[in-house]
Amino acid sequence: IKYEGLYRRLDVISPPPDQWAFCMLGWSGSKQMEKDLREYASEKGLHLSQQAVFKNTKRLTNPKSKDGVFHTEEDVWDFLGLKFLSPRLRWA
């Protein structure tokens, strides 16, 4: 997309519903925030990706959801034991 003489990149993401929260988490903050969040998960013995959270190779479910799905970014932060941080504050 060209805007005022500059080219802009537009990424269109369409994840499956059960991956939406993880995808949003990966696209709504700085690279450093994402790296820190993954490192924090790793210290807890977890692997955080843009698709899910894993322990070893087992995909984990949300124990607070009837269907086991992480529906929101807040669900992921809560699962990791962290206070939710708004996307606007993730660009430090």
Secondary structure by P-SEA (a helix, b strand, c coil): cccccbbbbbbbbbccccaaaaaaaaacccaaaaaaaaaaaaaacbbbccccccccccccccccccccccccaaaaaaaacccccccccccc
